[in-house]
């Protein structure tokens, strides 16, 4: 799993600001230097806005990071939580998806968040192994197959993209296999 240094830096600052706000503003700077060693003694404005280095983390590190980001949280952790659904979901194996879903189901914060937070409800719908579908569509004489999840009456591909009912030509329930 690859996660950008900027995102991890923001999450670290967000976590740290909860306990030590006076120092939190300076926390991102060392992370930036680590991600961009060319930064030198000061931030080089020519490289500051370029993409950050990505880091590889294992599944268990991802799980602990996900626990720390269960909504409601500040913006950096909220962005990571949304990326779980829209970006990192596709990078995980079926077993990892099921494992992360079951892991977070046991967390009391997740349970409380699920009752009132839309981002948690979207995560739950996306990762729930009992809510997976294969949706066949036809648009402009082109047929496609999508892996989707259901929320309400719509089949979603991402948290903000759903399949128009008029283009659906078939829906099958998909049961992921446990790989762990």
Buried (B, 14 or more C-beta within 10 A) or exposed (E): BEBBBBBBBBBBBBBBBEEEEEEBEEBBBEBBBEBBEEBEEEEEEEEEEEEBEBBEBEBEEBBEBBBBBBBBBBEBBBBBBBBBBBEBBEEBEBBBBBBBBEBBEEEEBBEBBBEEBEBBBBBBBBBBBEBBBBBBBEEEEEEEEBBBBBBEEEBBBBBEEBBEEEBBEEBEEBEBEEEE
